[in-house]
Amino acid sequence: MVALQHEENGAPRRRPPAIWRTMSTLDSGLVHLVGRLRVSGGIPAELRGKPLLMAPNHIGVFDAFVLIAACRQIGIAPRFLLAGGLLDAPVLGPALRASGHLRVDRGKAGAVEQFADAVAAMRTTTSPIIVYPEGRISRDPGLWPERGKTGAARLALAAGVPVIPISQWGAHEAVYWGTEKVTGPMDLLPIARSGFTAPLRRPTFKVHFGTPVDLSEIDPARPGAGMRAHAKIMQAITAGLVPLRAGELDRPRFHDPTRPTDKLSPWRP
C-alpha cells in the first residue's frame, strides 16, 4: 500500500517509497559531510504535487548526490530518468527500481516504448522527474553545458508539463571524473582518492532552482519543436549558472586532470 500525504491545498499526493526516503536521508548526510550545500530558488507553490520535469546541468560524478540533497532541503522527492546500466547494477539497481525511478536505454530497440512509458508516467506522477539534458558530464573546457540531446525537451512537450531548469556548481570539486568505463579496481583509484580528500577541502555545492521555462509558444507537432524547446531549456540552465560561478567564468578554479575537454559548449555566454 502507498501512503498518502496532503498538500496545503488538500490534494492527496503519494509519499515516496520508504527505501527512497531512507536513501535520501543517507545521501543528505553524505553531502553535508563532504561539503557545504547552498540552495537558492525553489518550486512555485502552484506546481508542487503536480507533474513536473526538472532539467539540471551535469558537471561531475557527485552532482546527482548534491541534487538529491538540494531537493530534500526544499521539500521535494524527485525521481530520476536513469540509464539502464544503473538499474541493472547489483544491490544499487534493485533499490533504485523499488524507489520508482524510470529507465532509458538509449539506442536500443525498446527506447521508443520506454519514451512512451516515461510520457505516461510524467503525466500522472505527483513527484518531479529529473532528466539530464546533456546525457553525460560536460567535456567543455570551461565546464559549461554541452550541446545535449532533445530527449528532455521532447518529453516535456509530449507530456505537456512545466520545466524547471536547475543550475549547479561545485559538485565537480568533490570527486574526479575518473573514466567512462570501469574495467578493474585501478580505474576507481582517481575517484576514491579525490573523494577521500573532499571533506578536508570542504567545497561549496551551489544549486539554483530557476523559474519555469516558457514553452507555451512551441507547437509539439511542428518540425524542430524539440530542438527549439531544448535550446530554451539549456539557455535557462546556463543563465542560472552564471552567478553561481562568478569569478571563474572562463575555466573552473578546480582542475580535474581526468576529465576530457574535447568538446565546446554552444551555450557558453
N, C-alpha and C positions, 0 to 999 in steps of 0.2 A: 504494500500500500504506500502511496506517495503522500506525504504530509502536506497540508496546505497552510500558507500564511496569508495575511491580508495586507494589501497596500493601504495607504492613507485614504484612498477614495472608496475603500471597501471591497474592491475587486479581488477575488482569490488569485493566488499565484502558488505554484509548486515550489517547495523548498528544494534546494539542491540535494542530491543523494548524500547520505551520511559519509560515504567514503571520500567524496569530493570536498565536503566541509572539513573533514579531517586533514586531507592533503593540503587544502588552502591554509589551514591554521599552521601546519608544519612549514609550509612554504613561506609564510609571513615571518615566522621566527628566523628562518634561514636568511631571508633578505635583510632583516634588521641586524643580524649578526655580521653579515658581510659588509654592509654599508649603510648609508643614511638615505631614507626614502623621502622625496619631496613631491607631493601631488598637487596639481592645480587644475582648475576647470572642474567639470562634472557632467552628469547626465541630467538633462532637464526633467523636472518632476512629471511633466505630461508624457514622457517617453518611458518612464520606469514601469516595469511589469508588462511591457508590450514588445512585440518583435522588433529587434534592433540588430544591426550589423556594426561592428567596431573594427576599424582598419588601422593597425599600427605600422610604423616603420620597423625594420629588422636590423639591429645593429650588433648583435652578439649572441653567443650561446646562452647567456644568462638572462636575456631580456624577457623571455616568457615568464620566468620566475618573478621578475620585477612587476610585470603586468598583472599577474595574479594577485600579488600583494597590494598593488595600487587599487585594483578593482575592489578588493576586500575592504580597503580603507574607506572607499566611498559607498560601500554597502551594496555591491552587486556581485553576483557569482556567475561569470560568463562560462560558456562552453567554447571550445576551440574546434576549428576545422583542421584536422591533423592528417599528416601523411600516413599511409597505411603501415609503413615500417614501424612507426612508434606504437601503433595499436596492436601490432603483432609481436612486439618485444616481450620477452619473458618477464613476469612479475609486474612491470610497469603497464604493459598492454592491457591485461585484464582489469587493472584498476582504472585505467583511462576509459575503457569501454563501459565499465559499470558506472562511471561518472557521467555518461551521456554525451561524450564528445563525438563529433561527426568525422567521417572518413572520406579521404580523397586519394585516389591512386592515379596520379597524372600520367597521361599517355597510355593507359591500359584500357582494355575493352569495356570495362564496367564504369568508366569515368562519366559517361553521359547519364547513365542511370543514377550514379551517385550524385551528380549535379541536380537531377530532378528530386532526389530524396532530400538534398540539402535545401532546395527551394521550399519543399513541403514543410520541412522542419522549421525553416525560418519564418514561415507564415503563421505557425501555430505556437511557437515557443514563447515562454514568458521570461526567459533569461537571454541576455545578449549573446551573440555568437561572434567570436574573434576570428578574423581571416587576415593573414599576412598578404597584402597585395604583391609584395616583391617575390614571395615564394622562397627566398633564401636570404642569408646575411649579405648586406651590401658589399660589393667589391670596389666601389668608388673610392679613390684615394682619400677623399675628404670625408668619407662615411656618410655622404648624402644618399637619399633613397635611390635605388636602382630604377630602371625603367619599369620593371614589374610586369605583371600579367593582368589581363582584364577579368579574371575569374571573380574576384570580389565585387567588382562593379556590375558584372552581368548577373551575379547572384542577387544583389540589392535591387536591380531593375526588375528582374523576373519575379521576385517576391514582393516588390513594392514596399520595402521597408526603409526607414531612415538610416543614414550612415553617420557614425561618429568617428572623426579622424583622431587618432591617438599619436602624439609625438613623444618620443622618449630619447633620453640621452644619459650616458653614464654607465649603463649596464655592460658596455663593451670593455670597461675597465676591470670588471670582476673576474672574467675568465677569458683566456685566449681563444681565438677561433679554432685553432688546432688543425684539423684535417677533415675533408669531406667524407672519407671512408676510414673506418677503424678496422684494421686487419690484425692487430695484436696489441698487447699491453703497452708497447713503446709509443704507439700512436696517442695514448692517453696521457703521457707524461707532461707535455706542454700545458694541457688543460689542468691537470692536477696541481702542477707547480704554481701556476698563476692563481688558481682558486685558493690554495692554501695561504698565499700572501695577501689576498684581498682584504681580510679583516684587519691586517696591520696598516694597510693604506687607507681604509675606510672611504671608498669612492662614494660620491653622491649620485643617487639614482633619481632623475627628474622625469616625471610623467605628466603630460598635459592632455586632458580630455577636451577636444575642441568643440566648437559649435557644429550642429548637424550640417552636412554638405547638402546644398540645394540641388537636387537632380530633377526637379519638377518639370523643367522645360525640355528634358530629354525624352523623346519617344522611343521606348524599348524596341518597337517594331522597325525603326528606320535603320538602314545600314550604318555602321560605325557608331551606334549608340553606346556600345560597351567601351570603346576607346575614349569617347568624349567623357563618359562618366568616370572612367579610370583616371583621366587627366585631372579632372576636378578634385577627385579624392586625393591624388598624390600631391597636387598643389596645396591643398589644405593641410596635409600632413607636414609638408616642407615649411609652410608659413608658420605653423606652430612650433617647429623645431628650431627656427632661427633664434628666438630669445632664450631657449634652453641652453644653447651652446655659444652664447656671447663670449667673445674673446678667443674663440677657436673656430672661426667660421671657415678658414681655409683648410686646415688639417687638424685632426684631433691631437690634443696635447699628449694623450696616452698612446704610445706606439705598440702595436701588436705585430711582432715580426712574423707571425704565422698566417695572417690574413692576406689573401690575394688582393691585389689592387689593379686588376687588369680591365676594369670597366669604368665608364664615365657616366655620371648621373645627368639625365636631361632635365631634372627638376632643380638642380643647384641654383640658388638665387644669385 
